[in-house]
Amino acid sequence: MIVSWTGESAMRALLAAIVLALAGVGQAQAQKPQDAAGCPALLQHSFNRLQDDKPQPLCAYAGKVLLVVNTASYCGYTPQYEGLEQLHARYAARGLVVMGFPSNDFGRQEPGNSQQIAELCFNTYGVKFPMFAKTVVSGAQANPLFAQLARATGQAPKWNFHKYLVDRQGRPIASFVSDVRPTDAALTAAIEKALAQP
């Protein structure tokens, strides 16, 4: 049915339609995820959390110093979980976030599902820092975060427990190979330097 409006009624209807349209635009803008404003390009990704498989936008960590690590449950470096948790406990209040990304890319050392990986991380090693669902961290299929980190540093992970340090502006500033332990003086010095920056 087509309704024809004339005179004052038509003007009121038009104004009402404009007000409703503008209100809708305002609501849409308010519901937009915070990305461009205040969230660096490196963090404009979302990954499922290990413990419940719920999406976690990395923009939630904008303004923090990040230590991004690819992990595995059955590796000679797996005890580094303890050192990573020590870093988390020591520096979290100052703005460090350790992020673990389990991967089965190297030597098939992360064959389990999320529940099995979580059991090892949280119950065996007492991990409290953010852990994400199993993912690919190397090669052509690398997830977008690790692909960007590899491009920015010129170093892709060659094994489990490779570590990337990212400053508060979302810029990768250092890369540490697997055998650099979390408590290594060079790594902790780099973390402290990054934490000291605004």
C-alpha positions in Angstrom: 0.0 0.0 0.0 1.3 3.4 -1.0 0.4 6.4 1.3 0.5 9.9 -0.1 1.4 12.7 2.4 0.7 16.4 1.8 1.5 19.6 3.7 2.4 19.6 7.4 1.8 15.9 7.9 4.3 15.1 5.2 6.9 17.4 6.8 6.4 15.8 10.3 6.7 12.3 8.9 9.9 13.3 7.0 11.5 14.8 10.1 10.5 11.8 12.2 12.2 9.5 9.6 15.4 11.6 9.6 15.5 11.5 13.4 15.1 7.8 13.5 17.8 7.3 10.8 20.2 9.5 12.7 19.6 7.6 15.9 20.3 4.3 14.0 23.6 5.7 12.7 24.6 6.8 16.2 23.8 3.3 17.6 25.7 1.6 14.9 28.7 3.8 15.6 28.5 3.1 19.3 28.4 -0.6 18.6 31.5 -0.6 16.4 34.4 -2.5 18.0 37.2 -0.3 19.1 39.8 -0.9 16.4 41.3 2.1 14.6 41.1 4.4 17.6 43.5 3.2 20.3 44.2 -0.3 19.0 47.4 -0.9 17.0 47.1 -2.8 13.7 49.0 -5.8 15.2 46.3 -6.3 17.8 43.3 -6.1 15.5 42.7 -9.8 15.6 40.6 -12.1 17.8 41.6 -15.6 19.0 39.6 -18.2 20.9 40.7 -18.6 24.6 42.1 -22.0 25.5 39.9 -22.5 28.6 36.5 -21.9 27.1 37.0 -21.4 23.3 35.4 -18.0 23.5 36.7 -15.3 21.2 39.1 -12.9 22.8 39.9 -9.6 20.9 43.6 -8.8 21.3 42.6 -5.1 21.3 41.8 -5.7 25.0 45.6 -5.7 25.5 46.3 -2.4 23.8 48.7 -0.2 25.8 50.4 -3.3 27.4 53.8 -4.7 26.8 53.3 -8.2 25.3 55.4 -11.3 25.3 53.9 -13.5 22.6 55.1 -17.2 22.8 54.2 -20.3 20.7 54.0 -23.2 23.2 53.8 -27.0 23.2 53.1 -29.6 25.8 55.6 -32.3 24.9 58.8 -30.4 24.2 62.2 -30.1 25.9 61.3 -26.5 26.4 57.9 -27.1 28.0 59.2 -26.4 31.5 59.6 -22.8 30.3 55.9 -22.4 31.3 57.2 -22.0 34.8 59.5 -19.1 33.9 56.8 -17.5 31.8 54.4 -17.6 34.8 57.2 -16.1 36.9 57.4 -13.2 34.4 53.7 -12.8 34.5 53.6 -12.7 38.3 56.6 -10.3 38.5 55.6 -7.8 35.9 51.8 -8.0 35.3 51.1 -5.1 37.7 53.5 -2.9 35.6 51.7 -3.8 32.4 53.3 -7.0 31.0 51.0 -9.6 29.4 52.4 -13.0 28.5 50.4 -14.7 25.8 50.6 -18.4 25.0 49.7 -19.8 21.6 49.9 -23.6 21.6 51.0 -25.0 18.2 51.7 -28.5 16.7 53.9 -27.0 14.0 57.2 -28.5 15.3 57.8 -32.2 15.9 54.1 -32.9 16.6 54.7 -31.9 20.2 51.2 -30.4 20.7 48.9 -33.3 19.5 46.1 -32.8 22.2 42.8 -31.0 22.1 42.1 -27.8 24.1 41.0 -29.6 27.2 44.3 -31.7 27.3 46.4 -28.6 26.7 44.6 -26.6 29.3 45.0 -29.4 31.8 48.8 -29.3 31.4 49.0 -25.5 31.4 46.7 -24.6 34.2 47.0 -27.7 36.5 50.6 -28.9 35.9 52.3 -25.5 35.5 49.8 -23.2 37.2 49.6 -20.8 34.2 47.6 -17.7 34.9 48.5 -15.7 31.8 46.3 -15.7 28.7 46.4 -18.9 26.7 44.7 -19.3 23.3 43.5 -22.3 21.4 45.9 -24.3 19.3 46.9 -22.5 16.1 49.4 -22.5 13.3 52.4 -20.1 13.9 54.7 -20.8 11.0 54.7 -21.1 7.2 52.1 -20.0 4.7 49.2 -21.0 7.0 50.5 -19.0 10.1 47.8 -17.1 11.9 47.8 -13.4 11.1 49.4 -12.3 14.4 52.4 -14.6 14.0 52.7 -13.7 10.3 52.9 -10.0 11.1 55.4 -10.7 14.0 57.6 -12.7 11.6 57.5 -10.0 8.9 58.2 -7.2 11.4 61.2 -8.9 13.1 62.5 -11.0 10.2 62.3 -14.1 12.4 59.6 -16.7 12.1 59.5 -19.3 14.9 61.8 -22.3 14.1 60.7 -24.3 17.1 58.4 -24.2 20.2 58.7 -21.3 22.7 59.9 -18.6 20.4 59.2 -15.3 22.0 58.3 -11.9 20.6 58.3 -8.7 22.6 55.8 -6.0 21.6 55.9 -2.5 23.1 52.9 -0.5 24.4 52.3 1.0 20.9 51.9 -2.5 19.4 55.3 -2.5 17.7 57.4 -5.7 17.8 60.7 -4.7 19.3 62.6 -8.0 19.9 62.5 -11.7 19.1 64.1 -14.4 21.2 64.7 -18.0 20.0 63.5 -21.0 21.9 66.5 -21.6 24.0 66.4 -18.1 25.6 64.7 -18.9 28.9 62.1 -16.6 30.3 64.4 -15.7 33.1 67.3 -14.9 30.8 69.0 -11.5 31.7 68.7 -10.2 28.1 65.0 -11.0 27.9 64.2 -9.5 31.4 66.2 -6.4 30.6 64.3 -5.9 27.3 61.0 -6.3 29.2 62.0 -3.8 31.9 63.1 -1.3 29.2 59.8 -1.7 27.4 57.8 -1.3 30.6 59.6 1.9 31.4 58.4 3.5 28.2 55.1 5.3 28.2 
